[in-house]
Structure formats: structure tokens, C-alpha cells
Amino acid sequence: MSPPRQAHLVQLHAAGEDTIAKLAKLFEASRSTLYRLRERAAAATSTWNPG
């Protein structure tokens, strides 16, 4: 899946309009793939604060 398509998928899920299951069907990807993308996106946007 291309990076722009991944970003679009994450945006749709973050907006709360679609479930993982619905997006998996729409994007023709497994639910586990979508969960991984969501986790990567969350990790990329979080900041690490060691203390």
C-alpha cells in the first residue's frame, strides 16, 4: 500500500467515521495490516519524553 493511501486510511479512521473492519474491506487489506498502520502512525506522532 502506498504511503499516501496509508495516510488517507489513517485519517479516515482517526476521524471516527469508519471502523477498522469497514476500512479493511474498502482498502482491500487485512484488519491486522490496518492495526499496524494505526500503531505506526500513533508512534510517529507521539513525542518521546524521557523524564
C-alpha positions in Angstrom: 0.0 0.0 0.0 1.4 3.4 -1.0 2.3 5.9 1.7 -0.4 8.4 0.5 -3.0 5.6 0.7 -1.8 4.7 4.1 -2.1 8.3 5.3 -5.6 8.5 3.9 -6.6 5.4 5.6 -5.3 6.6 9.0 -7.1 9.9 8.5 -10.4 8.2 7.9 -10.0 6.0 10.9 -8.9 9.0 13.1 -12.0 10.9 12.0 -14.1 8.2 13.6 -16.3 7.8 10.6 -15.3 4.2 9.7 -14.4 1.1 11.6 -11.3 -1.0 11.0 -13.4 -3.7 9.5 -15.1 -1.4 7.1 -11.8 0.2 6.1 -10.2 -3.2 5.6 -12.9 -4.1 3.1 -12.7 -0.7 1.4 -8.9 -0.7 1.1 -8.8 -4.5 0.4 -6.3 -5.1 3.2 -6.4 -7.2 6.3 -7.5 -5.8 9.6 -4.1 -6.7 11.1 -2.5 -4.5 8.5 -4.7 -1.6 9.4 -4.0 -2.0 13.1 -0.3 -2.0 12.3 -0.6 1.2 10.2 -2.6 2.8 13.0 0.1 1.9 15.6 2.9 3.2 13.3 1.0 6.5 12.8 0.5 6.9 16.5 4.1 6.2 17.2 5.2 8.7 14.6 3.1 11.5 16.0 3.9 10.9 19.7 6.9 12.6 21.3 9.2 10.7 23.5 9.8 12.5 26.8 12.4 10.6 28.9 11.6 12.4 32.0 
